[in-house]
Amino acid sequence: MQYCSAMRQFRFQIAAIRQRLYTQPMRAVAIALVAIALSLMAGVPSAQARTTAPTQAVAAAKSIQPYLDRVEKQIQEFTLDNGLKFIVLERHQAPIVSFITYADVGGVDEPPGQTGVAHYLEHLAFKGTDRIGTKNYAEEKPLLARLDQLFDQIQEALAAGNAQQAEQLQAEFEQTRALAAEYSVQNEFGQIVQRSGGVGLNATTSSDATRYFYSFPANKLELWMSLESERFLDPVFREFYEEKEVILEERRMRTDNSPLGKMIEVFLETAFQVHPYRQPVIGYEQDLRNLRRGDVQAFFDAYYVPSNLTIAIVGDVELDNVKRLAQIYFGRYEDRPRASQELPAEPPQTATRNITVNLPSQPWYLEGYHRPALNHPDHAVYDMMGSILSDGRTSRLYKTLVEDQQVALAAAGFSGFPGNKHPNLMLFYALTAPGRSVEDVAGALRTQIERLKAEPVTQPELERVKTQARAGLLRSLDSNSGMASLLVEYEAKTGSWRNLFKEPEYIERVSAADIQRVARATFTPQNRTEGRLLSQPAS
């Protein structure tokens, strides 16, 4: 039971990361486009990857291509004068519509000392506007401003070592916060959605992007236009200090009080030396405590501009009506330039990196290798390679480490960690079996990686993964929300949603020679980061 609990914890940790990173949905495509259901990936294979596949694989891809071609032709797009782009797919089988607003901004875009601000903003985007979430904004507004002033004064008093003044200011802060709370209508945005039949209201923040999504009955299209445009037109970041405590508690639960969370955080800090993939999306505790409402407002003003937003609408709608309403509601947005910044490029790794953490936990082993971004020509090869090694119970790692050698109770992995817009990691992980060590796990894992470099993948194994990919793609395309997710991801990350429909062909053309070539280039000692979470008795 102890090991089962640890396994569930790790899966929760990875699931939370994937969800917040929104790595989840596009690796769905990378495994279903190598299997639509996981992690933000899509790319264009090399000329070699396109020309070396057997005829049988190409024929298999063509078997679903007519259907994909029909779907692709049904998708329409338009861009407002302010730069905001809409992607629309009419589906009239059921009177429901799924919506996704995709902000092309995430943890990597955060200013120094403000880690967590992208995720913080996501939380505050549900707090309403000057009309939603308030009983009287004219009277609420000065109280919110006074709270900001008091917060700054408290920080200054503490920095000056004046504890008595800080205590007095804190008392006034709490009184003012109580007065402001009297004007706040908690979760009014969500209540409006729920009363109108909306489902699935949620959002995710990743290293690469922030996504807001829910579904409505078809006759609520205009209500969605009104609500969604309002909250990003002139949001009010009320309940800022209450939400800070919520986010700090989230960090404590997922990282500070979780051995696995701590391990993942230091693992990324070790694998990435300069690129902001090294910093946690949830943010560092001190940065979160120091964040001001003005910091979040500045971040919003810089990145939540029309040209940095993409909206996908899939379901029972008419394109002309969508265009008309989009112009009425989202046409109000002012055309403003997106903030630009040059992210530091991660230098090539030159030697194996190791990190060992001793905590009260079951022993885990993590191993990561740097890989290119999703727009690299070999992107599909990387994802197929990852699927063969670590995707599910039929993968090589599970069959050898768990079933045959029994050195691990679980073994898996995925590609595109912690994001895939920039060069990232292939990550493998395993829970050590009782009586075995992490070194047993590391050795067994390394054997399988060396085997992939030394021996071409068999044709049956390759075809099995491709069959899973085709099935996963078709399942995902059948869902309005799944389709909407993939359309905005591919639009933002590859330059066009049309690349979604090219993935099956690219994946089918990946050959055993391609996998061996990329494995040899990637799985080298100098490109590896190893992480060991070792058991330490609780103090």
FIVEXDREN-851806 format. One line per field, with one value per residue (C-alpha): residue in one letter; y, x, z. Coordinates in steps of 0.1 Angstrom, whole numbers, plus 5000, padded with zeros to 4 digits. Each point is the difference from the previous one (the first is absolute). Layout:
# FIVEXDREN-851806
res	A	... $
yy	Y	... $
xx	X	... $
zz	Z	... $
This chain:
# FIVEXDREN-851806
res	M	Q	Y	C	S	A	M	R	Q	F	R	F	Q	I	A	A	I	R	Q	R	L	Y	T	Q	P	M	R	A	V	A	I	A	L	V	A	I	A	L	S	L	M	A	G	V	P	S	A	Q	A	R	T	T	A	P	T	Q	A	V	A	A	A	K	S	I	Q	P	Y	L	D	R	V	E	K	Q	I	Q	E	F	T	L	D	N	G	L	K	F	I	V	L	E	R	H	Q	A	P	I	V	S	F	I	T	Y	A	D	V	G	G	V	D	E	P	P	G	Q	T	G	V	A	H	Y	L	E	H	L	A	F	K	G	T	D	R	I	G	T	K	N	Y	A	E	E	K	P	L	L	A	R	L	D	Q	L	F	D	Q	I	Q	E	A	L	A	A	G	N	A	Q	Q	A	E	Q	L	Q	A	E	F	E	Q	T	R	A	L	A	A	E	Y	S	V	Q	N	E	F	G	Q	I	V	Q	R	S	G	G	V	G	L	N	A	T	T	S	S	D	A	T	R	Y	F	Y	S	F	P	A	N	K	L	E	L	W	M	S	L	E	S	E	R	F	L	D	P	V	F	R	E	F	Y	E	E	K	E	V	I	L	E	E	R	R	M	R	T	D	N	S	P	L	G	K	M	I	E	V	F	L	E	T	A	F	Q	V	H	P	Y	R	Q	P	V	I	G	Y	E	Q	D	L	R	N	L	R	R	G	D	V	Q	A	F	F	D	A	Y	Y	V	P	S	N	L	T	I	A	I	V	G	D	V	E	L	D	N	V	K	R	L	A	Q	I	Y	F	G	R	Y	E	D	R	P	R	A	S	Q	E	L	P	A	E	P	P	Q	T	A	T	R	N	I	T	V	N	L	P	S	Q	P	W	Y	L	E	G	Y	H	R	P	A	L	N	H	P	D	H	A	V	Y	D	M	M	G	S	I	L	S	D	G	R	T	S	R	L	Y	K	T	L	V	E	D	Q	Q	V	A	L	A	A	A	G	F	S	G	F	P	G	N	K	H	P	N	L	M	L	F	Y	A	L	T	A	P	G	R	S	V	E	D	V	A	G	A	L	R	T	Q	I	E	R	L	K	A	E	P	V	T	Q	P	E	L	E	R	V	K	T	Q	A	R	A	G	L	L	R	S	L	D	S	N	S	G	M	A	S	L	L	V	E	Y	E	A	K	T	G	S	W	R	N	L	F	K	E	P	E	Y	I	E	R	V	S	A	A	D	I	Q	R	V	A	R	A	T	F	T	P	Q	N	R	T	E	G	R	L	L	S	Q	P	A	S $
yy	5000	5023	4996	5003	5033	5013	4990	5019	5030	5000	4997	5029	5020	4994	5004	5033	5011	4989	5018	5032	4999	4990	4974	4976	5008	5002	4970	4984	5009	4992	4965	4999	5021	4976	4999	5031	5004	5013	5027	5031	4986	5001	5004	4994	4970	5001	4991	4967	4994	5007	4977	4969	4985	4967	5001	4981	5029	5026	4980	4998	5037	5004	4979	5028	5029	5005	5005	5024	5019	5004	5014	5023	5015	5007	5022	5038	5028	5038	5028	5032	5033	5001	4967	4976	4967	4976	4964	4986	4965	4995	4968	4997	4965	5013	5034	5007	5021	4998	5032	5004	5033	4995	5026	4995	5007	4978	4995	5006	5036	5011	5028	4993	4997	4995	4963	4988	5032	4983	4974	5027	5019	4969	4998	5036	4998	4984	5029	5022	5035	5034	4985	4963	4989	5033	5016	5035	5005	5037	4994	4968	5015	5024	4972	4978	5029	5006	4963	5003	5030	4983	4969	5021	5019	4967	4987	5032	4999	4964	5008	5029	4976	5020	4972	5022	5022	4968	4986	5032	5001	4963	5007	5028	4977	4973	5026	5013	4965	4992	5032	4991	4965	5014	5013	4968	4975	4968	4978	5020	4993	4962	5003	5017	4973	4972	5015	5003	4963	5004	4971	4994	5035	5000	5012	4988	5017	4984	5011	5008	5013	5007	4985	5008	4976	4989	4989	5015	4990	5013	5027	5016	5011	5037	4996	4983	5029	5025	4983	4990	5034	5018	4981	5008	5035	5016	4975	5009	4980	5000	4975	5003	4994	4972	4983	5003	4977	4976	4998	4997	4971	4984	5003	4985	4971	4993	5008	5010	4971	4976	4981	4994	5037	5010	4975	5012	5036	4994	4977	5027	5025	4975	4991	5036	5025	5032	4994	5009	4964	4996	5020	4987	5011	5002	5025	5001	5008	5032	5013	4992	5018	5031	5002	5031	5005	5026	4972	4979	5029	5009	4964	4999	5033	4987	4966	4999	5020	4989	4988	4977	4984	4972	4987	4967	4993	4965	4989	5010	5035	5019	5017	5032	5004	4993	5027	5025	4995	4999	5034	5014	4987	4993	5028	5024	4989	5025	4989	5001	4984	4969	5004	4986	4984	4978	4969	4987	4970	4969	4992	4964	4977	4987	4974	4979	5019	4983	5011	4979	5009	4983	5002	4979	4983	4968	4999	5014	5003	5028	5003	5028	5008	5033	5000	5027	5020	4988	5018	4980	4977	4969	5009	4970	4977	5011	4993	4966	4991	5011	4980	4968	5004	5011	5003	4976	4963	4989	5023	4987	5016	4986	4965	4997	5020	4992	4966	4982	5012	5013	5028	5025	5002	5025	5014	5026	5033	5026	5026	5037	5008	5025	5015	4997	5034	5002	4972	4978	4965	4964	4988	4964	4991	4968	4990	4976	4966	4987	4985	5018	5032	5030	4989	4967	5021	5024	4970	4983	5032	5008	4965	5006	5034	4984	4973	5027	5014	4967	4981	5013	4999	4970	5007	4985	5022	5031	4991	4994	5036	5014	4981	5015	5034	4998	4987	5028	5026	4990	4998	5035	5015	4987	5024	5037	5009	4978	5014	5036	4993	4986	5027	5029	4981	4993	5035	5016	4976	4990	5030	4984	4977	4982	4983	4979	4982	4994	4981	4966	5000	5011	4974	4972	5009	4996	4970	4977	5017	5034	4988	4985	5031	5024	4976	5000	5037	5006	4973	5009	5004	5037	5006	4983	5012	4975	5004	4978	5003	4979	4989	5019	4992	5028	5021 $
xx	5000	5029	5014	4965	4995	5034	4991	4967	5018	5025	4972	4982	5032	5007	4963	5000	5031	4986	4968	5015	5026	4974	5023	4972	4978	5026	5020	4967	5006	5036	4992	4968	5012	5019	4968	4979	4998	5031	5024	5002	5022	4999	5027	5013	5023	5032	5003	5014	4971	4977	5016	5012	4967	4987	4971	4978	5002	4991	4970	4989	5001	4980	4972	4989	5012	4967	4982	5027	4998	4963	5003	5028	4979	4972	5022	4998	5021	4998	5020	4986	5015	5017	5018	4979	4996	4971	5000	4965	4987	4963	4987	4962	4996	4991	4990	5032	5031	5035	5021	5037	5018	5037	5024	5035	5017	5012	5026	5030	4988	5000	5023	5029	4988	4964	4998	4964	4984	4986	4982	4990	4983	4982	4984	4990	4985	4969	4995	4980	4999	4986	4965	5005	5010	4992	4970	5013	5033	5001	5002	5021	5028	5015	5001	5019	5024	5005	5008	5028	5013	4999	5018	5028	5003	5000	5028	5020	4995	5011	5031	5009	4996	4970	4979	4976	4992	4995	4976	4979	4999	4991	4970	4988	5006	4977	4973	5002	5000	4968	4984	5010	4986	4965	4999	5013	4977	5021	5000	4973	5017	4998	4964	4989	5016	4985	4965	5000	5009	5038	5022	5038	5009	5037	5034	5036	5033	5032	5035	4989	4964	4968	4967	4964	4972	4965	4969	4966	4966	4999	4975	5024	5026	4994	5002	5034	5011	4989	5015	5033	5006	4992	5024	5030	4989	5002	5005	4999	5025	4980	5006	5037	5013	4976	5010	5037	4993	4982	5030	5025	4980	5000	5038	5003	4978	5016	5037	5010	4982	5005	5033	4992	4991	5033	5019	4984	5008	5037	5002	4989	5024	5028	4991	4995	5027	4987	4968	4968	4988	5020	4976	4967	4967	4985	5028	5025	4986	5018	4991	4963	5001	5016	4976	4979	4967	5018	5024	4971	4984	5032	5004	4965	5004	5032	4988	4962	4998	4978	5029	5011	4966	4985	4964	4987	4963	4988	4963	4965	5007	4997	5031	4983	4984	5034	5016	4973	5000	5038	5002	4974	5017	5037	5002	5000	5036	5027	5027	5031	5035	5010	5029	5031	5029	5029	5001	5035	5010	5009	5037	5008	5005	5036	4999	4976	4982	4989	4977	4992	4973	4995	4964	4974	4988	5001	5032	4995	5023	4997	5020	4997	5016	4999	4981	4990	4968	4968	5008	5032	5000	5004	4972	4978	5030	5006	4964	4999	5033	4985	4969	5019	5021	4975	4964	4978	5002	5011	5030	5036	5006	4969	5004	5037	5003	4966	4990	5032	5027	4977	5024	4972	4963	4994	5020	4989	5008	4991	5015	4996	5008	4993	4988	5007	4999	5038	5026	4989	5005	4991	4993	5000	4990	4996	4989	5026	4986	5005	5034	5014	5020	4998	5033	4983	4973	5025	5020	4969	4988	5033	5001	4968	5012	5032	4980	4980	5033	5015	4970	4974	4965	4981	4973	4972	5009	5001	4966	4985	5009	4987	4967	4996	5007	4973	4974	5009	4998	4965	4987	5013	4985	4967	4999	4991	5022	5029	4998	4999	5030	5021	4991	5012	5031	5011	4991	5021	5029	5005	4986	4969	4972	5003	5032	4978	4987	5035	5012	4986	5020	5031	4997	4993	5032	5022	5022	5021	5031	4987	4995	5034	5016	4983	5006	5037	5001	4979	5008	5035	5016	5008	4963	4986	4987	4995	4978	4998	4974	5012	4982	5007	4980	4977	5015 $
zz	5000	5007	4965	4984	5019	4987	4965	5002	5014	4972	4974	5017	5000	4963	4991	5018	4982	4967	5006	5012	4973	4977	4988	5002	4969	4974	5010	4993	4965	5001	5010	4981	4975	5017	5022	5006	5037	5016	4993	4978	4973	4963	4974	4966	4994	4981	4964	5011	5023	4971	4974	5018	5012	4985	4976	5025	5026	4973	4990	5036	5003	4969	5014	5023	4978	4981	5034	5012	4967	5003	5036	4990	4972	5024	5023	4994	5014	5002	5017	5014	4991	5034	4993	5020	4981	5001	4988	4995	4992	4995	5014	5001	5014	5035	5013	5020	4993	5015	5004	5007	5004	4996	5014	4985	5033	5028	5027	4976	4994	5037	5010	5024	5036	4989	4995	5002	4987	4969	5021	5025	4972	4989	5035	5000	4965	5017	5025	4977	4986	5010	4994	5008	5035	5018	5017	4995	4982	5006	5037	4998	4978	5026	5025	4976	4994	5038	5004	4975	5018	5034	4986	4988	5033	5019	4979	5005	5038	5001	4979	5024	5030	5014	5013	5019	4970	4979	5025	5001	4962	4999	5022	4977	4970	5015	5007	4965	4985	5020	4986	4964	5005	5007	4964	4984	4985	5002	4969	4982	4966	5007	5013	4968	4979	5021	5001	4962	4995	4997	5009	5003	5010	5008	4990	4999	5000	4986	4994	4965	5001	5019	4989	5011	4990	5005	4980	4996	4984	4964	5008	5025	4974	5005	5038	4996	4977	5026	5031	4984	4983	5033	5022	4977	4990	5034	5028	5036	5020	5033	5028	4991	5035	5007	4968	5010	5030	4977	4977	5028	5014	4965	4999	5035	4990	4966	5008	5035	5017	4972	4996	4963	4995	5015	4979	4968	5009	5006	4971	4976	5017	4993	4964	4989	5010	4984	4981	5020	4997	5031	5021	5014	4985	5034	5010	5028	5034	5006	4965	5007	5034	4984	4970	4998	4983	4977	4989	4988	4983	4982	4989	4987	4981	4984	4989	4999	4967	4971	4978	5028	5004	4979	5004	4988	4998	4991	5000	4990	4986	4968	4988	4989	5034	5017	4979	5007	5038	5001	4984	5024	5032	4993	4975	5030	5008	4992	4976	5022	4993	5019	5024	4985	5018	4990	5022	5008	4979	5020	4992	4989	5029	5001	5029	5019	5028	5032	5028	5031	5024	5034	5013	5017	4968	4980	4978	4965	4970	4974	4968	4974	4967	4981	4968	4975	4999	4983	4968	4994	4969	5022	5024	4989	5003	5036	5010	4983	5018	5033	4994	4992	5032	5026	4989	5019	5010	4965	5001	5003	5034	5016	4986	5010	5032	5015	4986	4990	5023	5027	5011	4999	5009	4973	4971	4974	4985	4975	4976	5002	5036	5015	4967	4963	4985	5007	5002	5028	5016	4994	5036	5012	5036	5021	5035	5014	5010	5036	5005	4969	4998	4978	4985	4989	4983	4984	4986	4986	4984	4985	4985	4981	4988	4987	4983	4982	4987	4991	4984	4975	5013	4987	4974	5022	5029	4978	4984	5035	5010	4968	5003	5035	4986	4973	5025	5025	4973	4989	5036	5007	4968	5010	5031	4996	5029	4988	4965	5013	5022	4972	4975	5023	5011	4964	4989	5028	5000	4964	4982	4986	5013	4966	5013	5022	4970	4987	5031	4990	4968	5018	5027	4975	4981	5030	4994	5022	4986	5010	5036	5002	4986	5024	5030	4993	4998	5031	5025	5009	5034	4995	4992	5030	5034	5027	5031	5030	5027	5029	5031	5032	5032	5010	5028 $
